[in-house]
C-alpha cells in the first residue's frame, strides 16, 4: 500500500468519505469536505495511517 495525498477513502463503519492529506511535516490525516481545516482528525505517521486505512477504510476508485 502506498499513501497518496488527495486520495479518497470511505469509512467502512459509517460510509462517510474522507480525503487523505499530508501536512508540511510529513504527517498524515483524514478530513471531510465540510471540515474546512477546522475538525481534522489527529495526525499520525505514514505507517500508522496505513494500518488504520487497512483496518477501517476502503479506497474510493477513480472513475
ZADRENMAR-635657 format. One record per atom (N, C-alpha, C, O): residue number from 0; residue in three letters; atom name; x, y, z. Coordinates in Angstrom, 1 decimal, m for minus. Example, Ala and Ser with C-alpha at 12.3 -4.5 7.8 and 13.67 -1.06 7.14 Angstrom:
2
i	aa	at	east	north	up
0	ALA	N	13.2	m5.7	7.8;
0	ALA	CA	12.3	m4.5	7.8;
0	ALA	C	13.2	m3.3	7.8;
0	ALA	O	14.2	m3.3	8.5;
1	SER	N	12.8	m2.2	7.1;
1	SER	CA	13.7	m1.1	7.1;
1	SER	C	12.9	0.0	7.9;
1	SER	O	13.4	1.1	8.0;
//
This chain:
63
i	aa	at	east	north	up
0	UNK	N	0.9	m1.2	0.0;
0	UNK	CA	0.0	0.0	0.0;
0	UNK	C	0.9	1.2	0.0;
0	UNK	O	1.9	1.3	0.7;
1	UNK	N	0.5	2.2	m0.8;
1	UNK	CA	1.2	3.5	m0.9;
1	UNK	C	0.3	4.6	m0.6;
1	UNK	O	m0.8	4.7	m1.2;
2	UNK	N	0.6	5.5	0.3;
2	UNK	CA	m0.2	6.7	0.6;
2	UNK	C	0.0	7.7	m0.4;
2	UNK	O	1.1	8.0	m0.9;
3	UNK	N	m1.1	8.3	m0.8;
3	UNK	CA	m1.1	9.4	m1.8;
3	UNK	C	m2.0	10.6	m1.3;
3	UNK	O	m3.2	10.4	m1.2;
4	UNK	N	m1.4	11.7	m1.2;
4	UNK	CA	m2.1	12.9	m0.8;
4	UNK	C	m3.2	13.2	m1.8;
4	UNK	O	m3.0	13.2	m3.0;
5	UNK	N	m4.5	13.3	m1.3;
5	UNK	CA	m5.6	13.6	m2.1;
5	UNK	C	m6.5	12.4	m2.5;
5	UNK	O	m7.6	12.6	m3.0;
6	UNK	N	m6.0	11.2	m2.1;
6	UNK	CA	m6.9	10.0	m2.4;
6	UNK	C	m8.1	10.1	m1.4;
6	UNK	O	m8.0	10.6	m0.3;
7	UNK	N	m9.2	9.4	m1.8;
7	UNK	CA	m10.4	9.4	m1.0;
7	UNK	C	m10.6	8.0	m0.5;
7	UNK	O	m10.4	7.0	m1.2;
8	UNK	N	m11.1	7.9	0.7;
8	UNK	CA	m11.4	6.7	1.4;
8	UNK	C	m12.8	6.7	2.0;
8	UNK	O	m13.2	7.8	2.5;
9	UNK	N	m13.5	5.6	2.0;
9	UNK	CA	m14.8	5.5	2.7;
9	UNK	C	m14.6	4.7	4.0;
9	UNK	O	m14.0	3.7	4.0;
10	UNK	N	m15.1	5.3	5.1;
10	UNK	CA	m15.1	4.6	6.4;
10	UNK	C	m16.1	3.4	6.3;
10	UNK	O	m17.3	3.6	6.0;
11	UNK	N	m15.6	2.2	6.5;
11	UNK	CA	m16.4	1.0	6.4;
11	UNK	C	m17.5	0.9	7.5;
11	UNK	O	m18.5	0.2	7.3;
12	UNK	N	m17.3	1.7	8.5;
12	UNK	CA	m18.3	1.6	9.6;
12	UNK	C	m19.4	2.6	9.4;
12	UNK	O	m20.5	2.4	9.9;
13	UNK	N	m19.1	3.8	8.8;
13	UNK	CA	m20.1	4.9	8.7;
13	UNK	C	m20.5	5.2	7.2;
13	UNK	O	m21.5	6.0	7.0;
14	UNK	N	m19.7	4.7	6.3;
14	UNK	CA	m19.9	5.1	4.8;
14	UNK	C	m19.6	6.6	4.6;
14	UNK	O	m19.9	7.1	3.5;
15	UNK	N	m18.9	7.3	5.5;
15	UNK	CA	m18.6	8.7	5.3;
15	UNK	C	m17.3	8.7	4.5;
15	UNK	O	m16.4	7.9	4.7;
16	UNK	N	m17.2	9.6	3.5;
16	UNK	CA	m16.0	9.7	2.7;
16	UNK	C	m15.0	10.7	3.2;
16	UNK	O	m15.4	11.8	3.6;
17	UNK	N	m13.7	10.3	3.3;
17	UNK	CA	m12.6	11.2	3.8;
17	UNK	C	m11.6	11.4	2.7;
17	UNK	O	m11.4	10.5	1.8;
18	UNK	N	m10.9	12.5	2.8;
18	UNK	CA	m9.7	12.7	1.9;
18	UNK	C	m8.5	12.6	2.7;
18	UNK	O	m8.4	13.0	3.8;
19	UNK	N	m7.5	11.9	2.1;
19	UNK	CA	m6.2	11.7	2.8;
19	UNK	C	m5.3	12.9	2.5;
19	UNK	O	m5.2	13.3	1.3;
20	UNK	N	m4.7	13.4	3.5;
20	UNK	CA	m3.9	14.6	3.4;
20	UNK	C	m2.5	14.4	4.1;
20	UNK	O	m2.4	13.7	5.1;
21	UNK	N	m1.5	15.0	3.5;
21	UNK	CA	m0.2	15.0	4.2;
21	UNK	C	0.2	16.5	4.5;
21	UNK	O	0.1	17.4	3.6;
22	UNK	N	0.6	16.7	5.7;
22	UNK	CA	0.9	18.1	6.1;
22	UNK	C	2.4	18.4	5.7;
22	UNK	O	3.1	17.5	5.2;
23	UNK	N	2.8	19.6	6.0;
23	UNK	CA	4.2	20.0	5.6;
23	UNK	C	5.3	19.4	6.5;
23	UNK	O	6.5	19.6	6.2;
24	UNK	N	4.9	18.6	7.5;
24	UNK	CA	5.9	17.9	8.3;
24	UNK	C	5.9	16.4	8.1;
24	UNK	O	6.6	15.7	8.8;
25	UNK	N	5.2	16.0	7.0;
25	UNK	CA	5.2	14.6	6.7;
25	UNK	C	4.2	13.7	7.4;
25	UNK	O	4.2	12.5	7.3;
26	UNK	N	3.3	14.3	8.2;
26	UNK	CA	2.3	13.6	8.9;
26	UNK	C	1.1	13.5	8.1;
26	UNK	O	0.8	14.3	7.2;
27	UNK	N	0.3	12.4	8.3;
27	UNK	CA	m0.9	12.1	7.6;
27	UNK	C	m2.2	12.3	8.4;
27	UNK	O	m2.2	12.1	9.6;
28	UNK	N	m3.3	12.7	7.8;
28	UNK	CA	m4.6	12.9	8.4;
28	UNK	C	m5.7	12.8	7.4;
28	UNK	O	m5.5	12.9	6.2;
29	UNK	N	m6.9	12.4	7.9;
29	UNK	CA	m8.1	12.4	7.1;
29	UNK	C	m9.0	13.6	7.4;
29	UNK	O	m9.0	14.0	8.5;
30	UNK	N	m9.6	14.1	6.3;
30	UNK	CA	m10.5	15.2	6.5;
30	UNK	C	m11.7	15.0	5.6;
30	UNK	O	m11.7	14.3	4.6;
31	UNK	N	m12.8	15.6	6.0;
31	UNK	CA	m14.0	15.6	5.1;
31	UNK	C	m14.1	16.9	4.4;
31	UNK	O	m13.5	17.9	4.8;
32	UNK	N	m15.0	16.9	3.4;
32	UNK	CA	m15.2	18.1	2.6;
32	UNK	C	m15.7	19.3	3.5;
32	UNK	O	m15.3	20.4	3.3;
33	UNK	N	m16.5	19.0	4.5;
33	UNK	CA	m17.1	20.0	5.3;
33	UNK	C	m16.2	20.4	6.5;
33	UNK	O	m16.6	21.3	7.3;
34	UNK	N	m15.0	19.8	6.7;
34	UNK	CA	m14.1	20.1	7.7;
34	UNK	C	m13.5	21.5	7.6;
34	UNK	O	m13.4	22.2	8.6;
35	UNK	N	m13.2	21.8	6.3;
35	UNK	CA	m12.6	23.1	6.1;
35	UNK	C	m11.5	23.5	7.1;
35	UNK	O	m11.4	24.6	7.6;
36	UNK	N	m10.6	22.5	7.3;
36	UNK	CA	m9.4	22.6	8.2;
36	UNK	C	m9.8	22.9	9.7;
36	UNK	O	m9.0	23.3	10.4;
37	UNK	N	m11.1	22.8	10.0;
37	UNK	CA	m11.5	23.0	11.4;
37	UNK	C	m11.5	21.8	12.3;
37	UNK	O	m11.2	21.9	13.5;
38	UNK	N	m11.9	20.7	11.8;
38	UNK	CA	m12.1	19.5	12.6;
38	UNK	C	m11.3	18.3	12.0;
38	UNK	O	m11.9	17.2	11.9;
39	UNK	N	m10.1	18.5	11.7;
39	UNK	CA	m9.3	17.4	11.1;
39	UNK	C	m9.0	16.4	12.2;
39	UNK	O	m8.8	16.7	13.3;
40	UNK	N	m9.0	15.1	11.7;
40	UNK	CA	m8.6	14.0	12.6;
40	UNK	C	m7.1	14.2	13.0;
40	UNK	O	m6.4	15.0	12.4;
41	UNK	N	m6.7	13.6	14.1;
41	UNK	CA	m5.4	13.7	14.6;
41	UNK	C	m4.4	13.2	13.5;
41	UNK	O	m4.7	12.3	12.7;
42	UNK	N	m3.2	13.9	13.5;
42	UNK	CA	m2.2	13.5	12.5;
42	UNK	C	m1.4	12.3	13.1;
42	UNK	O	m1.3	12.1	14.3;
43	UNK	N	m0.9	11.5	12.1;
43	UNK	CA	m0.1	10.3	12.5;
43	UNK	C	0.9	10.0	11.5;
43	UNK	O	1.0	10.7	10.4;
44	UNK	N	1.8	9.1	11.8;
44	UNK	CA	2.8	8.7	10.8;
44	UNK	C	2.2	7.9	9.7;
44	UNK	O	1.1	7.5	9.7;
45	UNK	N	3.0	7.8	8.6;
45	UNK	CA	2.6	7.1	7.4;
45	UNK	C	2.3	5.6	7.8;
45	UNK	O	1.3	5.0	7.3;
46	UNK	N	3.1	5.0	8.6;
46	UNK	CA	2.9	3.6	9.0;
46	UNK	C	1.6	3.4	9.7;
46	UNK	O	0.9	2.5	9.4;
47	UNK	N	1.3	4.3	10.7;
47	UNK	CA	0.1	4.2	11.4;
47	UNK	C	m1.1	4.5	10.6;
47	UNK	O	m2.2	3.8	10.7;
48	UNK	N	m1.0	5.4	9.6;
48	UNK	CA	m2.1	5.7	8.7;
48	UNK	C	m2.4	4.5	7.8;
48	UNK	O	m3.6	4.2	7.6;
49	UNK	N	m1.4	3.8	7.3;
49	UNK	CA	m1.6	2.6	6.5;
49	UNK	C	m2.4	1.6	7.3;
49	UNK	O	m3.3	0.9	6.8;
50	UNK	N	m2.0	1.3	8.6;
50	UNK	CA	m2.7	0.3	9.4;
50	UNK	C	m4.1	0.7	9.6;
50	UNK	O	m5.0	m0.1	9.5;
51	UNK	N	m4.4	2.0	9.8;
51	UNK	CA	m5.8	2.4	10.1;
51	UNK	C	m6.6	2.3	8.8;
51	UNK	O	m7.7	1.8	8.8;
52	UNK	N	m6.0	2.7	7.6;
52	UNK	CA	m6.7	2.6	6.4;
52	UNK	C	m7.1	1.1	6.1;
52	UNK	O	m8.2	0.8	5.6;
53	UNK	N	m6.1	0.2	6.3;
53	UNK	CA	m6.3	m1.2	6.0;
53	UNK	C	m7.4	m1.8	6.9;
53	UNK	O	m8.2	m2.6	6.5;
54	UNK	N	m7.5	m1.3	8.1;
54	UNK	CA	m8.5	m1.8	9.1;
54	UNK	C	m9.9	m1.3	8.9;
54	UNK	O	m10.8	m2.1	9.1;
55	UNK	N	m10.0	0.0	8.6;
55	UNK	CA	m11.4	0.6	8.7;
55	UNK	C	m11.9	1.3	7.4;
55	UNK	O	m13.0	1.8	7.4;
56	UNK	N	m11.0	1.4	6.4;
56	UNK	CA	m11.4	2.2	5.2;
56	UNK	C	m11.2	1.4	3.9;
56	UNK	O	m10.4	0.5	3.8;
57	UNK	N	m12.0	1.8	2.9;
57	UNK	CA	m11.9	1.3	1.6;
57	UNK	C	m11.6	2.5	0.7;
57	UNK	O	m12.3	3.5	0.7;
58	UNK	N	m10.7	2.3	m0.2;
58	UNK	CA	m10.3	3.3	m1.2;
58	UNK	C	m11.4	3.5	m2.2;
58	UNK	O	m12.0	2.6	m2.7;
59	UNK	N	m11.7	4.8	m2.5;
59	UNK	CA	m12.7	5.1	m3.5;
59	UNK	C	m11.9	5.1	m4.8;
59	UNK	O	m10.9	5.7	m5.0;
60	UNK	N	m12.5	4.3	m5.7;
60	UNK	CA	m11.9	4.2	m7.1;
60	UNK	C	m12.1	5.5	m7.9;
60	UNK	O	m13.2	6.1	m7.9;
61	UNK	N	m11.0	5.9	m8.6;
61	UNK	CA	m11.2	7.0	m9.5;
61	UNK	C	m11.9	6.5	m10.8;
61	UNK	O	m11.7	5.4	m11.3;
62	UNK	N	m12.8	7.4	m11.2;
62	UNK	CA	m13.6	7.0	m12.4;
62	UNK	C	m13.4	7.9	m13.6;
62	UNK	O	m13.9	7.7	m14.6;
//
